[in-house]
């Protein structure tokens, strides 16, 4: 599988996530933000941010 098709597959999978989960996953793994900063910019509690990240990763694994 080529890097381009991997990238396309990840974009497709991310597009299927709930927007809030997608934002948290992208901020963490693409933008490499710290969880505290993600919580702040997303206007979420740190606990909720952790929950959304975990749920987003689980859903991505199920999609891919």
Order of alpha helices (4+ residues) and beta strands (2+ residues): alpha-alpha-alpha-alpha
